[in-house]
Amino acid sequence: MSTAAGSSSSSSKPISSSAAASSSKPASTAPPANDDLEKLLNREATAFQREVEVERILKAFKLNPYEILDLEASVTPEGIKKKYRQISLFIHPDKCPHAKAPEAFDLLKKAESELSDPAKREQLDAVINQARLQIMQSLSLPLTTPADDPKLRDLGLPPTAYKERLRMESKDLLIDDEVRRRKAIKMNLANEGLEARKKEEEIESRKRKADDDKAWEANREGRVGSWRTFSKESKKKKKPKIAVLG
């Protein structure tokens, strides 16, 4: 009985505080490891998102600043500046490891500059409105039909499909405008080149005439001297007059 009691009393001894602390240590080190892993994954995800955004900008249609900034044409000037700040900070070359981040950053800055110019934005909006007009005319719908109108959905153009068609129609018109603009520039340069050549020929002609006049004046004394010499020799060679006997 005493042996059983002894074993019972020994098994019921209280656990020391140091033993309890040592048993709880592994549980306390686990959360920091999980936090570090989560931070690492977040950083990798952010870096990946930055590169995805750079690729989006590089693939965007360069003649449409709205597309580069991923904005609707109805955006306010304040909305343009806000979106530009957000994306520019997100893909800044100092933060984004993508090799073409500087190129995307320049495109973004150019797009913001064009949309902030009232005259350029007005021209762009006019092209987009023309594209919208062509779509509505092709569908025999009023020009004021909104993008979410049920009639468009009934015609197989839900909002997303309509926006995509508007984007493509706008793209075609913008390309046409750019082609015309470049042709005009080329013709102007050609005309300017022609005018420049004409002016150069006129200047060269006047220069040649001035040189000829100068050379003629420089040889004047020689010509006069030659004429005098010729006159004297001619007088010497004249035959004497024969007197007629009467």
C-alpha positions in Angstrom: 0.0 0.0 0.0 2.8 2.4 0.9 4.5 1.7 -2.5 1.3 2.5 -4.3 0.9 5.6 -2.3 4.5 6.7 -3.0 4.1 6.2 -6.7 0.8 8.1 -6.6 2.4 11.0 -4.7 5.4 11.1 -7.1 3.1 11.2 -10.1 1.1 14.1 -8.7 4.1 16.4 -8.2 3.5 19.9 -9.7 5.3 20.7 -13.0 8.0 23.3 -12.6 7.6 26.8 -14.2 10.8 26.3 -16.3 9.4 23.0 -17.7 6.1 24.7 -18.5 7.9 27.5 -20.3 10.1 25.2 -22.3 7.1 23.2 -23.4 5.3 26.4 -24.6 8.3 27.8 -26.6 7.7 26.0 -29.9 4.2 27.4 -30.2 5.4 31.0 -29.7 8.0 30.8 -32.6 5.5 29.6 -35.2 3.5 32.9 -35.8 6.6 35.0 -36.8 7.5 32.3 -39.4 4.0 32.5 -40.9 4.1 36.3 -40.9 7.4 36.3 -42.8 6.1 33.9 -45.4 3.0 36.0 -45.9 5.0 39.1 -46.3 7.2 37.4 -48.8 4.3 36.1 -50.8 2.7 39.6 -50.7 5.9 41.1 -52.1 6.1 38.6 -54.8 2.4 39.1 -55.7 2.9 42.9 -55.8 6.0 42.6 -58.0 4.1 40.3 -60.4 1.2 42.8 -60.5 3.6 45.6 -61.3 5.0 43.7 -64.3 1.5 42.8 -65.5 0.5 46.5 -65.4 3.7 47.4 -67.4 2.7 44.8 -70.0 -0.8 46.1 -70.2 0.5 49.7 -70.9 2.9 48.5 -73.5 0.2 46.5 -75.3 -2.3 49.4 -75.1 -3.2 51.3 -78.3 -0.7 54.2 -78.4 -3.0 56.7 -80.1 -5.7 56.4 -77.4 -4.6 57.9 -74.0 -7.8 56.6 -72.4 -6.7 53.1 -73.1 -3.2 53.6 -71.8 -4.5 55.0 -68.5 -7.4 52.5 -68.4 -10.0 55.2 -68.2 -13.5 55.9 -69.7 -13.9 58.9 -71.9 -16.3 60.4 -69.4 -13.6 60.7 -66.7 -13.1 64.1 -65.1 -9.8 66.0 -65.1 -9.4 65.2 -61.4 -10.0 61.5 -62.2 -7.3 61.6 -64.8 -4.7 63.1 -62.4 -5.7 60.6 -59.7 -5.4 57.6 -61.9 -2.1 58.8 -63.3 -0.6 59.2 -59.8 -1.7 55.8 -58.8 -0.3 54.0 -61.8 2.9 56.0 -62.1 3.8 55.3 -58.5 2.9 51.6 -59.0 5.1 51.0 -62.1 7.8 53.6 -61.3 11.1 52.2 -62.6 12.6 52.6 -59.2 10.0 50.1 -57.8 9.3 47.9 -60.8 11.9 45.3 -61.9 10.4 45.0 -65.4 13.1 45.8 -68.1 10.6 48.1 -70.0 9.2 49.9 -67.0 10.9 53.2 -68.1 9.2 52.9 -71.5 5.8 52.2 -69.9 6.3 55.1 -67.5 7.0 57.5 -70.5 3.9 56.3 -72.3 1.8 56.8 -69.2 3.2 60.3 -68.7 2.5 61.2 -72.4 -1.1 59.9 -72.1 -1.7 62.0 -69.0 -0.2 65.1 -70.8 -2.5 64.7 -73.8 -5.6 64.2 -71.8 -4.7 67.3 -69.7 -4.5 69.4 -72.8 -8.1 70.6 -73.5 -7.5 70.9 -77.3 -6.0 67.5 -77.7 -8.7 65.9 -75.5 -11.4 67.6 -77.5 -10.0 66.2 -80.7 -9.8 62.7 -79.2 -13.4 62.9 -77.8 -14.6 64.0 -81.3 -13.2 60.8 -82.8 -14.7 58.6 -80.1 -18.1 60.3 -80.6 -17.8 59.8 -84.4 -17.2 56.1 -83.7 -20.2 56.0 -81.4 -22.3 57.7 -84.1 -21.3 55.1 -86.7 -22.2 52.2 -84.4 -25.6 53.7 -83.6 -26.3 54.4 -87.2 -25.4 50.9 -88.2 -27.9 49.6 -85.5 -30.6 52.2 -86.4 -30.6 53.5 -82.8 -30.8 57.0 -81.5 -27.4 58.7 -81.0 -28.1 59.2 -77.3 -28.5 55.5 -76.6 -26.5 54.7 -73.5 -24.1 51.7 -73.3 -26.3 49.8 -70.9 -29.5 50.3 -72.9 -31.6 47.0 -73.2 -31.9 47.6 -76.9 -28.2 47.1 -77.3 -28.3 43.9 -75.3 -31.2 42.6 -77.5 -29.0 43.3 -80.5 -26.2 41.2 -79.1 -24.2 44.1 -77.6 -24.2 44.0 -73.8 -22.2 46.8 -72.1 -18.9 44.9 -72.3 -19.3 43.9 -76.0 -20.5 47.5 -76.9 -17.4 49.0 -75.2 -15.2 46.6 -77.1 -16.8 47.5 -80.4 -16.5 51.2 -79.6 -12.9 50.7 -78.8 -12.2 49.0 -82.1 -14.2 51.6 -84.1 -12.3 54.4 -82.4 -9.1 52.6 -83.1 -9.8 52.5 -86.8 -10.7 56.2 -86.9 -7.7 57.2 -84.9 -5.4 55.2 -87.3 -7.0 57.0 -90.3 -6.5 60.4 -88.7 -2.9 59.5 -87.9 -2.2 58.4 -91.5 -3.7 61.6 -92.9 -1.7 63.7 -90.4 1.6 62.0 -91.4 0.8 62.4 -95.1 0.1 66.1 -94.5 3.4 66.5 -92.7 5.2 64.7 -95.5 3.6 66.9 -98.1 4.5 70.0 -96.1 8.1 68.8 -95.7 8.2 68.1 -99.5 6.8 71.6 -100.3 9.2 73.2 -97.8 12.0 71.3 -99.4 11.0 72.4 -102.9 10.7 76.0 -101.7 14.1 75.7 -100.1 15.7 74.3 -103.3 14.1 77.2 -105.3 15.6 79.7 -102.9 19.0 78.0 -103.0 18.9 78.1 -106.8 17.9 81.8 -106.8 20.7 82.6 -104.4 23.2 80.6 -106.4 22.1 82.3 -109.6 22.5 85.8 -108.1 25.9 84.7 -106.8 27.0 83.5 -110.3 25.8 86.8 -111.8 27.7 88.8 -109.2 30.8 86.8 -109.8 30.5 87.3 -113.6 30.0 91.0 -113.2 33.0 91.2 -110.9 35.1 89.3 -113.4 33.9 91.5 -116.3 34.8 94.6 -114.3 38.2 93.2 -113.4 39.1 92.5 -117.0 37.9 95.9 -118.2 41.4 97.5 -118.3 42.8 94.6 -120.2 40.0 94.9 -122.8 40.5 98.6 -123.2 44.3 98.2 -123.5 43.8 95.5 -126.1 41.5 97.8 -128.1 43.9 100.7 -128.0 46.8 98.5 -129.2 44.6 97.1 -132.0 43.7 100.6 -133.1 47.3 101.8 -133.3 48.4 98.8 -135.3 45.5 99.3 -137.6 46.5 102.9 -138.3 50.1 101.8 -139.0 49.0 99.3 -141.6 46.8 101.7 -143.4 48.0 102.2 -147.1 49.0 105.8 -148.0 46.6 107.6 -150.3 47.7 107.7 -153.9 47.5 111.2 -155.3 45.5 111.4 -158.5 47.3 113.4 -161.3 45.1 115.8 -163.0 
